[in-house]
Amino acid sequence: MGGVPTPDPDWSAPFVRPFERIQAMPLLPTLTAPTLTTYVARTYLKALAGSVLAVSALLLLFDIIEITRRAGSRQVDLDVVLTMAFDHLPMTLQSALPFVFMGGAVIVFWRLARSSELVVIRAVGMSVWQFLTPILGVVLLLGTLNVTMLNPLAARLYASYERMEATLDAGTKAPIAMSNGGLWLRETHPDGQVVVLARGVRQVDHTLVLQNLTLFRFGPDGRFRERVDARTGGLDHEALVLSEVIVSRPGDPLEVYPTLTVPSRLTLPKIQDSFSPPETVSFWDLPEFIAFFEAAGFSAHAHRLHWHALIASPLLLVAMVLMGAVFSLKPSQRSVNWLARIIGALSAGFGVFFLSKVTYTLGLSETLPIALAAWTPPLITGCVALAMLFHLEDG
């Protein structure tokens, strides 16, 4: 009864707990940074995977509809249509990758903002740059893998798609092929077919020079009729003019002519169009193709521009993610009009797409240097996004 009353053990809590929190706060970012980095990177990978699947499904559907429309009344098996669509999908997805990566970033920021996780991450002291670093690292790594590993696969599948596409356009495209082995040409005439092999092809002063030619003539029934060998040849008014010609026919002696004229629809523009499109050439094979075409006297601007664009593509993906962050991050995430921000991000993405098309066109026309045309879109987009993020973060 006369004892001293026991003090309340919690009477000092209001004074001790804030002090403990103040002491713990400087250590909190250090302790949680690796965990947050891993969590943010994993969350972005999940959002990116969802974006890739959604966009791939839409592109695949559009391709199936377009291939079916082009087939028209011809009977084309469903497995052929699906094979063509799947072969074309990786290349069309390559063009949409900047939007896909930016869409993945917007989805991540939207999810983290709705769950208030972004507010908590900012409250522990992480800046925008610390928050974006794991995402940008993932984007840069995936962009590099896309150029070095996925692009060769996409180029091989696209080449297969083009070969199958030629069957749908039979009779509308000239059967011409040009590679390191020379020029192959097949033409159909009223009296049969002619197959031409030119082992050497050069362009000299806008004139096509063919060397070491071999022509095979076939009758309307497909039977072999004669072989023509010539040292050189040139084009002249829808005709192939050959020199130092040797003609051999089954059962007949050889015939030698100083010159011989063979009807042909071969033209210089058709030769230039016969080059493998840049999209069908692997990133690793592009330098060899460029050297071969330029050694033959032809312009390889399209291939060289495509090669520079592939090298710059990881930087473009990083710039698009930064642009998505501009429209998704805000010091206060309350009462954010996400619809307006998404529309703004899409508008910025289409602006980058338009800028890329303009600079690429100027590069192909040699108005801009090729390197400048390829690197301008990622550099301008990245600089603008960084400037806006600096303004949002530091005021």
C-alpha positions in Angstrom: 0.0 0.0 0.0 2.8 2.4 0.8 5.0 1.2 -2.1 6.3 3.4 -4.9 4.0 3.2 -8.0 5.5 1.5 -11.0 6.0 3.9 -13.9 4.2 3.3 -17.2 6.7 1.6 -19.4 5.3 3.4 -22.5 5.5 6.9 -21.1 8.7 7.6 -23.1 7.5 6.1 -26.4 6.4 9.4 -27.9 9.9 10.8 -27.3 12.0 7.7 -28.1 10.3 6.4 -31.2 10.7 9.5 -33.3 14.4 9.6 -32.3 14.8 6.0 -33.3 13.1 6.7 -36.7 15.5 9.7 -37.3 18.5 7.5 -36.5 17.3 4.7 -38.8 16.4 6.9 -41.8 19.9 7.5 -43.1 20.5 3.7 -43.2 17.2 2.9 -44.9 18.1 3.7 -48.5 21.3 1.8 -48.1 19.6 -1.3 -46.7 16.8 -1.3 -49.2 18.4 -0.1 -52.4 19.4 -3.6 -53.7 16.0 -5.0 -52.9 14.2 -2.0 -54.6 16.5 -2.2 -57.6 15.7 -5.9 -58.1 11.9 -5.3 -57.5 11.7 -2.4 -60.0 13.6 -4.3 -62.7 11.5 -7.4 -62.2 8.3 -5.4 -62.3 9.4 -3.7 -65.6 10.3 -7.1 -67.1 6.8 -8.3 -66.4 5.1 -5.3 -67.8 7.4 -5.4 -70.9 6.5 -9.1 -71.5 2.8 -8.2 -71.4 3.3 -5.4 -73.8 5.3 -7.6 -76.2 2.6 -10.3 -76.1 -0.2 -7.9 -76.7 1.4 -6.1 -79.6 2.6 -9.4 -81.2 -1.0 -10.7 -81.1 -2.3 -7.6 -82.8 0.5 -7.6 -85.5 0.0 -11.3 -86.1 -3.8 -10.8 -86.6 -3.2 -8.0 -89.0 -0.7 -10.0 -91.0 -3.0 -13.0 -91.3 -5.8 -10.7 -92.6 -3.5 -9.0 -95.1 -2.0 -12.2 -96.4 -5.4 -13.7 -96.8 -6.6 -10.6 -98.7 -3.6 -10.7 -101.0 -4.2 -14.4 -101.8 -7.6 -13.5 -103.1 -9.3 -16.3 -104.9 -6.3 -18.5 -105.0 -6.3 -21.5 -102.8 -3.7 -21.0 -100.0 -3.5 -23.4 -97.2 -4.0 -22.2 -93.7 -0.6 -23.5 -92.6 1.1 -21.4 -95.4 -0.7 -18.3 -94.2 0.3 -18.9 -90.6 3.9 -19.7 -91.5 4.1 -16.4 -93.5 2.6 -14.4 -90.7 4.9 -15.9 -88.0 7.9 -15.4 -90.3 7.0 -11.7 -90.8 6.1 -11.1 -87.1 9.7 -10.6 -85.8 10.5 -8.0 -88.4 7.3 -6.0 -87.8 7.8 -6.2 -84.1 11.3 -4.7 -84.5 9.7 -1.5 -85.9 7.2 -1.4 -82.9 9.8 -2.0 -80.2 10.3 1.7 -79.2 6.5 1.9 -78.5 6.5 -1.4 -76.7 9.4 -0.4 -74.4 7.8 3.0 -73.7 4.5 1.3 -73.1 6.0 -1.1 -70.6 7.5 1.9 -68.7 4.2 3.7 -68.5 2.5 0.6 -67.3 5.1 0.1 -64.5 4.8 3.7 -63.3 1.0 3.6 -63.4 0.9 0.3 -61.3 3.4 1.6 -58.8 1.5 4.9 -58.5 -1.9 3.3 -58.0 -0.6 1.0 -55.3 1.3 3.9 -53.6 4.5 2.0 -53.9 6.0 4.8 -55.9 5.3 7.2 -53.1 6.9 4.9 -50.6 10.0 4.5 -52.8 10.4 8.2 -53.1 9.8 8.6 -49.3 12.8 6.5 -48.5 15.0 8.9 -50.3 15.4 7.4 -53.8 15.6 9.9 -56.6 14.2 9.5 -60.1 17.6 8.6 -61.3 18.1 5.8 -58.7 14.6 4.6 -59.6 15.2 4.6 -63.3 18.7 3.1 -63.3 17.6 -0.6 -63.0 14.9 0.0 -65.8 17.4 1.7 -68.1 20.0 -1.1 -67.4 17.4 -3.7 -68.4 16.4 -1.8 -71.5 20.0 -1.3 -72.6 20.8 -5.0 -72.1 17.7 -6.1 -74.0 18.4 -3.6 -76.8 21.9 -5.0 -77.2 20.6 -8.6 -77.3 18.0 -7.6 -79.8 20.6 -6.3 -82.2 23.2 -9.0 -81.8 20.9 -12.1 -81.4 17.3 -11.5 -82.3 17.9 -9.4 -85.4 19.8 -12.2 -87.3 16.9 -14.5 -86.5 14.4 -11.9 -87.7 16.3 -11.3 -90.9 16.4 -15.0 -91.7 12.7 -15.4 -91.1 11.9 -12.3 -93.1 13.9 -13.6 -96.1 11.8 -16.8 -95.8 8.7 -14.7 -95.8 9.8 -12.8 -98.9 10.4 -16.1 -100.8 6.9 -17.3 -99.8 5.5 -13.8 -100.7 6.8 -14.2 -104.2 4.5 -17.1 -104.8 1.5 -14.9 -104.0 2.8 -12.3 -106.5 3.8 -14.7 -109.2 4.1 -13.0 -112.5 4.2 -9.5 -111.0 7.8 -9.4 -109.9 10.9 -10.0 -111.9 12.7 -13.2 -110.8 16.1 -11.6 -110.2 18.6 -12.5 -107.6 22.0 -11.0 -106.9 24.6 -12.1 -104.4 28.3 -12.8 -104.2 27.9 -15.5 -106.8 26.7 -13.0 -109.4 23.4 -12.1 -111.0 20.7 -14.7 -111.8 17.8 -13.7 -114.1 14.9 -15.7 -115.5 12.6 -14.2 -118.2 9.6 -15.7 -120.0 9.2 -15.0 -123.7 6.6 -16.2 -126.2 9.1 -18.8 -127.5 10.1 -20.1 -124.1 12.3 -19.1 -121.1 15.8 -17.7 -120.8 17.9 -18.1 -117.7 20.9 -15.7 -117.4 23.9 -16.0 -115.1 26.3 -13.0 -115.0 29.3 -13.8 -112.8 30.4 -10.2 -112.7 28.2 -7.1 -112.4 29.3 -3.5 -112.3 27.8 -0.1 -112.7 30.0 2.3 -114.6 28.7 5.8 -115.2 25.0 4.7 -114.9 25.7 1.9 -117.4 25.4 -1.8 -116.4 28.3 -4.0 -117.4 28.0 -7.7 -117.2 30.9 -10.1 -117.4 31.3 -13.9 -118.0 27.7 -14.4 -119.0 25.9 -17.8 -119.5 22.4 -17.9 -121.0 20.2 -21.1 -121.1 17.3 -21.1 -123.5 14.3 -23.4 -123.0 11.4 -24.0 -125.4 7.7 -23.5 -124.5 7.6 -27.2 -123.5 10.5 -26.6 -121.0 13.1 -28.6 -123.0 16.6 -27.2 -123.3 17.4 -25.6 -126.6 20.8 -23.8 -126.5 23.5 -22.4 -124.3 25.1 -19.0 -125.0 28.4 -18.0 -123.4 29.7 -14.4 -123.7 32.6 -12.5 -122.2 30.8 -9.2 -121.7 27.3 -7.8 -122.0 25.4 -4.6 -121.7 21.8 -3.2 -121.8 20.5 -1.3 -124.8 16.8 -0.5 -125.3 15.3 -3.7 -123.8 17.9 -5.9 -125.3 21.0 -7.6 -123.9 24.0 -6.9 -126.2 26.6 -9.7 -125.9 30.2 -9.7 -127.2 32.6 -12.6 -127.9 29.7 -15.1 -128.0 29.8 -18.9 -128.3 26.5 -20.7 -129.0 26.1 -24.4 -128.4 23.1 -26.5 -129.3 22.5 -30.2 -128.7 23.8 -32.2 -131.7 25.2 -29.1 -133.6 28.7 -27.7 -133.8 29.7 -24.6 -131.8 28.9 -21.2 -133.4 31.0 -18.1 -132.7 29.7 -14.5 -133.0 31.5 -11.2 -132.3 28.2 -9.8 -131.0 24.7 -11.1 -130.4 21.5 -9.3 -129.3 19.1 -11.1 -127.0 15.7 -9.5 -126.1 15.5 -8.7 -122.4 13.4 -6.7 -120.0 16.3 -6.3 -117.7 17.0 -2.7 -116.6 19.3 -1.0 -114.2 16.5 -0.1 -111.7 15.5 -3.8 -111.6 19.1 -4.7 -110.8 19.2 -2.3 -108.0 15.8 -3.5 -106.7 17.1 -7.1 -106.8 19.5 -6.3 -103.9 18.6 -8.0 -100.7 16.5 -5.5 -98.7 18.4 -4.4 -95.6 15.8 -6.1 -93.4 16.7 -9.5 -94.8 20.4 -9.1 -93.9 21.7 -10.0 -90.5 23.4 -7.3 -88.5 26.7 -9.3 -88.6 26.5 -9.8 -92.4 25.7 -6.1 -93.3 29.3 -4.9 -93.5 30.2 -7.6 -96.0 27.1 -6.9 -98.1 27.8 -3.2 -98.1 31.4 -3.8 -99.2 30.3 -6.1 -102.0 27.7 -3.8 -103.4 29.9 -0.7 -103.3 32.8 -2.7 -104.9 30.4 -3.4 -107.8 29.7 0.3 -108.2 26.2 0.3 -106.7 24.9 2.5 -103.9 24.5 0.7 -100.6 23.0 3.7 -98.7 20.0 1.8 -97.6 22.0 -1.0 -96.1 24.5 1.4 -94.4 21.7 3.5 -93.0 20.0 0.3 -91.7 23.3 -0.8 -90.1 23.7 2.5 -88.2 20.1 2.5 -87.2 20.6 -1.0 -85.6 23.6 0.2 -83.7 21.6 3.2 -82.4 18.5 1.2 -81.6 19.4 0.4 -77.9 19.9 4.2 -77.3 16.6 4.9 -78.9 14.9 2.4 -76.6 16.5 4.0 -73.6 15.3 7.4 -74.9 11.7 6.2 -75.3 11.7 4.8 -71.7 12.9 8.2 -70.5 10.1 9.9 -72.5 7.6 7.5 -70.9 8.9 8.5 -67.5 8.4 12.2 -68.3 4.7 11.6 -68.7 4.3 9.1 -65.8 6.4 10.4 -62.9 5.3 13.4 -60.8 6.3 14.6 -57.3 2.7 14.1 -56.2 0.9 11.2 -57.7 -2.5 12.2 -56.3 -5.2 13.5 -58.7 -3.1 12.6 -61.7 -5.0 12.6 -65.0 -3.6 9.4 -66.4 -5.6 9.5 -69.6 -4.1 12.8 -70.5 -0.6 11.5 -69.6 -1.0 8.4 -71.7 -2.3 10.5 -74.7 0.8 12.7 -74.2 3.1 9.7 -74.2 1.5 8.3 -77.3 1.8 11.7 -79.0 5.5 11.9 -78.1 6.0 8.4 -79.4 4.4 9.2 -82.8 6.5 12.4 -82.9 9.7 10.3 -82.5 8.4 7.9 -85.2 7.8 10.8 -87.6 11.2 12.3 -86.8 12.8 9.0 -87.5 11.1 8.6 -90.9 12.0 12.1 -91.9 15.7 11.7 -91.0 15.9 8.3 -92.6 14.4 9.7 -95.8 16.9 12.5 -95.8 19.7 10.0 -95.2 18.6 7.8 -98.2 18.5 10.8 -100.4 22.0 11.8 -99.2 20.7 15.1 -98.0 22.0 14.2 -94.5 25.0 12.1 -93.7 24.0 8.6 -93.0 25.4 8.5 -89.5 23.6 11.8 -88.6 20.3 10.5 -90.0 20.5 7.3 -88.0 21.7 8.9 -84.7 19.6 12.1 -84.7 16.3 10.6 -83.4 17.7 8.8 -80.3 20.0 11.7 -79.4 17.3 14.4 -79.7 14.7 12.2 -77.9 17.1 11.4 -75.1 18.2 15.0 -74.6 14.6 16.3 -74.5 13.5 13.6 -72.1 16.5 14.2 -69.8 15.9 18.0 -69.8 12.3 17.5 -68.8 13.1 14.9 -66.1 15.7 17.3 -64.6 13.1 20.0 -64.5 10.5 17.7 -62.8 13.0 16.3 -60.3 15.0 19.4 -59.4 12.7 22.2 -60.5 
